[in-house]
Amino acid sequence: MNTDKNELKGNSQPTVAVIGAGIIGINCALELQSLGYQVTLVDKGDIGQGCSKGNAGHFATEQVFPLAESSLLWQMPKLLLDPLGPVSLSAKHFIKAIPWFMQFFNNMRPSLRDKNTVAIKALNKNAISHYCALLKEANIEHLITLQGSLLVFETSDYNKVDAMYQHYKNEGVAVKLLDRAETLKLEPSLNDNINYSLFFTDVAHTIDPLALSVALSEFAKSKGMTFQQSAVTEITQAETGVTVLTDLGSLTVDHCVVACGAWSKKLLKGLSYHLPIEAERGYSLSLPISDQAEPMLNRPVASAERRFIITPMDNTLRLAGTVEYAGLNAPANYKRAEMLKNNAAFILKTLPEQKSEQEAWMGCRPSLPDSLPVICQAPNHDKIFFALGHQHLGLTQGAITGKLIGQLVTKKKTEIDVSPFCISRFN
């Protein structure tokens, strides 16, 4: 396939290729198509089949703190040595991961951590309101639920819970500290061993992350976007535009957006940009729920001690979490998904009866050592843009990222300062 600008003389629309059909790429494609560009969305897989498929479905705007925090330093050896613990590092991947972890540890410095917190807060501030407007326009508002979320505590004492509460509150996060009775009133299916919870009142969840991705892509298609299923091998820029080489041929466009998450490193290297990205593998286990009058849960419930989350979805409870550093291509260790079920037995009074098959899943979160994504115009390529590396917040920050990419491509003032997200911080 070879499409040249000269073939588009009868069509005044500028052309854009968006590489990556996850929730970030879909939002970028939809925004640019809505702004009058002719967009081709390109991915080696189908729509939303990466991290956008099996994630926790949690629009986690309360997560304003970078993952790199100094308290982890003392926990890391124990965490990494337990293959079924909340954090796991493959022995085979250890040497390759050392440079990333060195940068990760460096970002624990208070000055950098404070700076990165400000940047995450800016992205999260209007993340859900952008989604609400988008889903209303696409007539798919049923795919988002605005019921907040709970972070529950089994063994932590009150002083520790209160300190965490104050920490969030001081950063402007809408949160309430609940005791056991107040927590069980909100979620009667929770176990009586829950002593406290933090109720994040302004966050949301979706009943089906894959359906959300597919519905938004269909909305973009209704506006004229096209989808090409092919593997991208190289991107080059010339005065006439950008050429995207794929296993089906080449595609020449006016602009290109790279939004392929953990798979972005090789493409950026071809453009001479260094991207210290890790495939931070997360697991989920979806437990089917039989029809019942009352839902088991009304909102996502995360465990502070066990470091996982339970989200009520369409006919399922999805258990998600854990972190595994093993690279992009290592086989999945589905024991890590099964362990989530063991954890859930401590959080819920009863688990759903197994009347049909549970579904285990693994996806590669694109994580950078400072917990910030890359959202920018490529410093040395004025026709190429990056939207990648959103770690645990890809779903959360999808709509706002699409809006920012639209503003960058059209050379308009961005609604927030995007300088903290530039690739130049690593180059």
C-alpha positions as CSV (number, residue, x, y, z in Angstrom):
1,M,0.0,0.0,0.0
2,N,1.5,3.3,-1.1
3,T,-0.5,6.5,-0.6
4,D,1.2,9.7,-1.7
5,K,0.0,13.2,-1.0
6,N,0.0,14.0,-4.7
7,E,-2.8,11.5,-5.1
8,L,-4.9,13.6,-2.7
9,K,-5.2,16.7,-4.9
10,G,-9.0,16.4,-4.8
11,N,-9.0,16.0,-1.1
12,S,-7.9,19.1,1.0
13,Q,-7.7,17.1,4.2
14,P,-4.2,16.8,5.7
15,T,-3.3,13.2,6.5
16,V,-2.1,11.6,9.7
17,A,-1.0,8.1,10.6
18,V,-1.5,7.1,14.2
19,I,0.5,4.0,15.1
20,G,-1.0,2.0,17.9
21,A,-4.7,1.0,18.3
22,G,-4.8,1.0,22.1
23,I,-6.9,3.5,24.1
24,I,-4.2,6.3,23.7
25,G,-3.9,5.8,19.9
26,I,-7.7,5.6,19.5
27,N,-8.2,8.8,21.4
28,C,-5.5,10.6,19.3
29,A,-7.1,9.3,16.1
30,L,-10.6,10.3,17.1
31,E,-9.5,13.8,18.1
32,L,-7.5,14.4,14.9
33,Q,-10.3,13.0,12.7
34,S,-12.7,15.4,14.5
35,L,-10.3,18.3,13.7
36,G,-10.5,17.6,10.0
37,Y,-7.6,15.3,9.4
38,Q,-7.8,12.1,7.4
39,V,-6.5,9.6,9.9
40,T,-5.2,6.1,9.3
41,L,-4.9,4.1,12.5
42,V,-2.3,1.4,12.2
43,D,-1.6,-1.6,14.5
44,K,-0.2,-5.1,14.0
45,G,-3.1,-6.4,16.1
46,D,-6.8,-5.6,16.3
47,I,-8.4,-2.6,18.0
48,G,-7.7,-2.5,21.8
49,Q,-6.1,-5.9,22.0
50,G,-3.1,-4.8,24.2
51,C,-3.2,-3.2,27.6
52,S,-6.5,-1.7,26.7
53,K,-8.3,-5.1,26.8
54,G,-7.8,-6.6,30.2
55,N,-6.9,-3.7,32.5
56,A,-8.7,-2.8,35.7
57,G,-11.1,-0.4,34.0
58,H,-10.4,2.2,36.6
59,F,-10.2,5.9,35.7
60,A,-7.7,6.5,38.5
61,T,-7.4,10.2,38.7
62,E,-6.6,9.9,42.4
63,Q,-3.2,8.3,41.5
64,V,-1.2,11.5,41.4
65,F,1.9,10.2,43.0
66,P,4.8,8.8,40.9
67,L,5.6,5.1,41.5
68,A,9.2,5.9,42.5
69,E,9.0,6.6,46.3
70,S,11.8,6.1,48.8
71,S,9.8,3.7,51.0
72,L,10.1,1.2,48.2
73,L,13.9,1.0,48.5
74,W,13.6,-1.1,51.7
75,Q,10.8,-3.2,50.4
76,M,12.3,-4.0,47.0
77,P,14.6,-6.9,47.9
78,K,11.7,-8.8,49.6
79,L,9.3,-7.9,46.8
80,L,11.5,-8.9,44.0
81,L,12.6,-12.3,45.6
82,D,9.0,-13.5,45.8
83,P,7.9,-14.8,42.4
84,L,4.2,-14.5,43.3
85,G,4.5,-11.3,45.3
86,P,3.0,-7.9,44.1
87,V,6.3,-7.0,42.4
88,S,8.4,-9.6,40.5
89,L,11.6,-9.3,38.5
90,S,12.6,-12.1,36.2
91,A,16.2,-13.4,36.8
92,K,16.6,-13.5,33.0
93,H,15.6,-9.8,32.6
94,F,17.5,-8.5,35.7
95,I,20.7,-7.3,33.8
96,K,18.6,-5.6,31.1
97,A,16.5,-3.8,33.7
98,I,19.3,-2.4,35.8
99,P,19.6,1.0,33.8
100,W,15.8,1.5,34.1
101,F,15.9,0.8,37.8
102,M,18.8,3.2,38.3
103,Q,16.8,6.0,36.7
104,F,13.7,4.9,38.7
105,F,15.7,5.2,42.0
106,N,17.0,8.6,40.9
107,N,13.4,9.8,40.6
108,M,12.8,9.1,44.2
109,R,14.6,12.3,45.1
110,P,12.1,14.7,46.7
111,S,12.7,17.5,44.2
112,L,12.0,15.3,41.2
113,R,9.1,13.5,42.9
114,D,7.4,16.8,43.7
115,K,7.9,18.0,40.2
116,N,6.5,14.8,38.7
117,T,3.5,14.9,41.0
118,V,2.6,18.3,39.7
119,A,2.8,17.1,36.1
120,I,0.6,14.0,36.8
121,K,-2.0,16.1,38.7
122,A,-2.2,18.4,35.6
123,L,-3.0,15.5,33.3
124,N,-5.5,13.9,35.7
125,K,-7.3,17.0,36.7
126,N,-9.8,17.1,33.7
127,A,-9.2,13.5,32.5
128,I,-12.6,12.2,33.4
129,S,-14.5,15.3,32.2
130,H,-12.9,15.0,28.8
131,Y,-14.1,11.4,28.7
132,C,-17.6,12.3,29.8
133,A,-17.9,14.8,27.0
134,L,-16.5,12.4,24.4
135,L,-18.7,9.5,25.5
136,K,-21.8,11.7,25.5
137,E,-21.0,12.8,21.9
138,A,-20.5,9.1,20.9
139,N,-23.7,8.1,22.7
140,I,-21.9,5.5,24.8
141,E,-22.2,7.1,28.2
142,H,-23.3,3.7,29.7
143,L,-19.6,2.6,29.5
144,I,-18.5,5.0,32.3
145,T,-19.7,4.8,35.9
146,L,-19.1,7.8,38.3
147,Q,-19.3,6.0,41.7
148,G,-15.8,6.7,43.0
149,S,-13.5,4.0,44.3
150,L,-12.3,2.5,47.6
151,L,-8.8,1.8,48.9
152,V,-9.3,-0.6,51.8
153,F,-7.1,-1.5,54.8
154,E,-7.0,-4.8,56.7
155,T,-4.0,-4.5,59.0
156,S,-2.7,-0.9,58.8
157,D,-3.2,1.0,62.0
158,Y,-5.3,4.2,62.1
159,N,-2.3,6.6,62.2
160,K,-0.9,5.1,58.9
161,V,-4.3,5.3,57.2
162,D,-4.8,8.9,58.4
163,A,-1.3,9.9,57.2
164,M,-2.1,8.5,53.7
165,Y,-5.5,10.3,53.8
166,Q,-3.8,13.6,54.6
167,H,-1.2,13.0,51.9
168,Y,-3.9,12.7,49.2
169,K,-6.0,15.5,50.7
170,N,-3.0,17.9,50.7
171,E,-2.6,17.3,46.9
172,G,-6.2,18.3,46.3
173,V,-7.6,14.7,45.8
174,A,-11.3,14.4,46.7
175,V,-11.2,11.7,49.4
176,K,-13.0,10.6,52.6
177,L,-11.6,8.5,55.4
178,L,-14.2,5.8,56.4
179,D,-14.3,3.4,59.3
180,R,-15.4,-0.2,59.0
181,A,-19.2,0.5,59.4
182,E,-19.1,3.3,56.8
183,T,-17.1,1.2,54.4
184,L,-19.5,-1.8,54.7
185,K,-22.5,0.5,54.3
186,L,-21.1,1.5,50.9
187,E,-20.0,-2.1,49.9
188,P,-21.8,-4.7,52.0
189,S,-20.0,-7.6,50.1
190,L,-16.7,-6.6,51.7
191,N,-15.2,-8.8,54.4
192,D,-15.5,-7.8,58.0
193,N,-11.7,-7.8,58.4
194,I,-11.7,-4.4,56.5
195,N,-10.9,-1.8,59.2
196,Y,-10.7,1.4,57.2
197,S,-11.0,2.7,53.7
198,L,-10.2,5.8,51.7
199,F,-13.2,6.7,49.5
200,F,-12.1,8.6,46.4
201,T,-15.3,10.3,45.4
202,D,-14.5,11.8,42.0
203,V,-13.1,8.8,40.1
204,A,-14.8,6.4,37.7
205,H,-14.7,3.0,36.1
206,T,-15.9,1.3,33.0
207,I,-17.9,-1.9,32.7
208,D,-15.8,-3.0,29.8
209,P,-12.4,-1.4,28.7
210,L,-12.3,-3.3,25.4
211,A,-15.9,-2.3,24.5
212,L,-14.9,1.3,25.3
213,S,-11.9,1.1,23.0
214,V,-13.9,-0.5,20.2
215,A,-16.8,1.9,20.6
216,L,-14.5,5.0,20.4
217,S,-12.8,3.5,17.3
218,E,-16.1,2.9,15.6
219,F,-17.1,6.5,16.4
220,A,-13.8,7.7,14.8
221,K,-14.6,5.4,11.8
222,S,-18.0,7.0,11.5
223,K,-16.2,10.4,11.1
224,G,-14.0,8.9,8.3
225,M,-11.0,7.3,10.1
226,T,-9.6,4.1,8.5
227,F,-7.9,1.2,10.3
228,Q,-5.0,-0.7,8.8
229,Q,-3.9,-3.9,10.5
230,S,-0.2,-4.2,9.7
231,A,3.1,-4.1,11.6
232,V,5.1,-0.9,11.4
233,T,8.8,-1.4,10.9
234,E,10.2,2.1,10.4
235,I,9.2,5.8,10.3
236,T,11.1,8.4,8.2
237,Q,10.5,12.1,7.7
238,A,11.3,14.1,4.6
239,E,10.2,17.6,3.4
240,T,7.2,16.1,1.6
241,G,5.9,14.3,4.7
242,V,6.3,11.2,6.8
243,T,6.7,7.7,5.4
244,V,5.5,4.8,7.6
245,L,6.9,1.5,6.4
246,T,4.8,-1.6,7.2
247,D,4.7,-5.3,6.3
248,L,2.0,-4.4,3.8
249,G,4.0,-1.6,2.1
250,S,4.5,2.1,2.8
251,L,2.1,4.9,3.8
252,T,3.0,8.5,3.2
253,V,1.2,11.1,5.3
254,D,1.6,14.7,6.4
255,H,1.9,13.8,10.1
256,C,2.5,10.8,12.2
257,V,1.7,10.0,15.9
258,V,3.5,7.2,17.6
259,A,1.2,5.7,20.3
260,C,2.3,2.1,20.5
261,G,3.1,1.9,24.2
262,A,5.8,-0.5,25.3
263,W,6.5,-1.4,21.7
264,S,7.6,2.2,20.9
265,K,11.2,1.9,21.8
266,K,12.4,0.4,18.5
267,L,10.6,3.0,16.3
268,L,11.9,5.9,18.4
269,K,15.4,4.4,18.2
270,G,15.1,4.5,14.4
271,L,14.5,8.2,14.7
272,S,17.5,8.6,17.0
273,Y,15.6,9.1,20.2
274,H,16.4,7.3,23.5
275,L,13.3,5.9,25.3
276,P,14.0,4.2,28.6
277,I,10.7,2.3,28.7
278,E,9.9,-1.0,30.5
279,A,7.2,-3.5,29.7
280,E,5.7,-3.5,33.2
281,R,3.6,-6.6,32.9
282,G,0.2,-6.6,34.7
283,Y,-2.2,-9.5,35.1
284,S,-6.0,-9.7,35.5
285,L,-8.4,-12.5,36.2
286,S,-12.1,-12.1,35.3
287,L,-14.6,-14.0,37.4
288,P,-18.0,-14.5,35.8
289,I,-21.0,-13.4,37.9
290,S,-24.3,-15.1,37.7
291,D,-27.4,-12.9,37.3
292,Q,-28.4,-11.4,40.7
293,A,-30.6,-8.7,41.9
294,E,-27.8,-6.7,43.6
295,P,-24.3,-6.2,42.2
296,M,-21.5,-7.7,44.3
297,L,-19.7,-4.3,44.1
298,N,-20.7,-0.8,43.0
299,R,-17.2,0.6,42.4
300,P,-13.6,-0.5,42.2
301,V,-12.1,-1.7,45.5
302,A,-8.3,-1.7,45.8
303,S,-6.4,-3.4,48.6
304,A,-3.6,-1.3,50.2
305,E,-1.8,-4.2,51.7
306,R,-2.3,-6.7,48.9
307,R,-1.7,-4.2,46.1
308,F,-4.5,-5.3,43.7
309,I,-7.9,-4.0,42.7
310,I,-11.3,-5.5,42.1
311,T,-13.6,-3.8,39.6
312,P,-17.3,-4.7,38.9
313,M,-17.7,-5.1,35.1
314,D,-20.4,-6.4,32.8
315,N,-21.2,-9.9,34.1
316,T,-17.8,-10.2,35.7
317,L,-15.6,-9.2,38.6
318,R,-12.2,-8.3,37.3
319,L,-9.2,-8.8,39.7
320,A,-6.2,-6.8,38.4
321,G,-2.8,-5.7,39.6
322,T,0.7,-7.0,40.3
323,V,3.9,-5.8,38.6
324,E,6.2,-8.1,36.7
325,Y,9.5,-7.1,35.0
326,A,10.3,-9.8,32.4
327,G,10.5,-7.9,29.1
328,L,8.1,-7.8,26.2
329,N,8.4,-11.4,24.9
330,A,8.6,-13.7,27.9
331,P,5.7,-16.2,28.3
332,A,3.0,-15.1,30.7
333,N,3.1,-16.6,34.2
334,Y,-0.6,-17.1,34.8
335,K,0.0,-18.2,38.4
336,R,0.3,-14.4,39.0
337,A,-3.3,-14.1,37.8
338,E,-4.5,-17.0,39.9
339,M,-2.9,-15.5,43.0
340,L,-5.3,-12.5,42.6
341,K,-8.2,-14.8,43.3
342,N,-6.5,-15.9,46.6
343,N,-6.1,-12.3,47.6
344,A,-9.8,-11.5,46.7
345,A,-10.9,-14.1,49.2
346,F,-9.6,-11.8,52.0
347,I,-11.4,-8.8,50.7
348,L,-14.8,-10.2,49.8
349,K,-17.1,-12.2,52.0
350,T,-17.7,-14.6,49.2
351,L,-16.3,-15.1,45.7
352,P,-18.6,-15.6,42.7
353,E,-19.6,-19.2,42.1
354,Q,-17.7,-20.7,39.2
355,K,-20.5,-21.6,36.8
356,S,-18.4,-20.7,33.7
357,E,-14.7,-20.3,32.8
358,Q,-12.7,-17.5,34.4
359,E,-10.4,-15.6,32.0
360,A,-6.7,-14.9,32.8
361,W,-4.9,-12.1,30.9
362,M,-1.5,-10.4,30.8
363,G,-0.7,-7.0,29.3
364,C,2.5,-4.9,29.1
365,R,2.1,-1.5,30.7
366,P,4.5,1.1,29.1
367,S,6.4,2.5,32.1
368,L,9.0,5.2,32.2
369,P,11.2,5.7,35.3
370,D,9.6,9.0,36.2
371,S,6.0,7.8,35.9
372,L,5.3,10.5,33.3
373,P,4.2,9.7,29.7
374,V,5.8,11.2,26.6
375,I,3.4,13.6,25.0
376,C,5.1,16.0,22.6
377,Q,6.2,17.0,19.1
378,A,9.4,15.1,18.3
379,P,12.2,17.7,18.9
380,N,14.0,17.0,15.6
381,H,11.0,16.0,13.5
382,D,8.3,18.6,13.2
383,K,5.8,16.3,11.5
384,I,6.1,13.5,14.1
385,F,4.4,13.4,17.5
386,F,4.7,11.0,20.5
387,A,1.9,9.8,22.8
388,L,3.2,6.9,24.8
389,G,4.4,5.6,28.2
390,H,1.4,6.2,30.3
391,Q,2.2,3.3,32.8
392,H,-0.8,2.5,35.0
393,L,-2.8,5.5,33.7
394,G,-3.3,4.8,30.0
395,L,-7.1,4.4,30.3
396,T,-7.3,7.3,32.7
397,Q,-5.3,9.8,30.5
398,G,-6.5,8.6,27.1
399,A,-9.0,11.4,26.3
400,I,-6.8,14.2,27.7
401,T,-3.8,12.9,25.7
402,G,-5.9,12.8,22.5
403,K,-6.9,16.5,23.1
404,L,-3.3,17.5,23.7
405,I,-2.0,15.8,20.6
406,G,-4.7,17.5,18.6
407,Q,-3.5,20.8,20.0
408,L,0.1,20.0,19.3
409,V,-0.5,18.9,15.7
410,T,-2.7,22.0,14.9
411,K,-0.1,24.2,16.6
412,K,-2.5,25.6,19.1
413,K,-1.8,26.4,22.7
414,T,-2.2,23.3,24.8
415,E,-4.6,23.4,27.7
416,I,-1.8,22.3,30.1
417,D,1.9,22.8,30.1
418,V,3.3,19.8,28.2
419,S,7.0,20.5,28.7
420,P,7.3,17.9,31.5
421,F,6.2,15.2,29.0
422,C,8.8,15.9,26.3
423,I,11.1,13.1,25.1
424,S,14.0,15.6,25.5
425,R,14.1,14.8,29.2
426,F,15.7,11.5,28.2
427,N,17.9,12.8,25.4
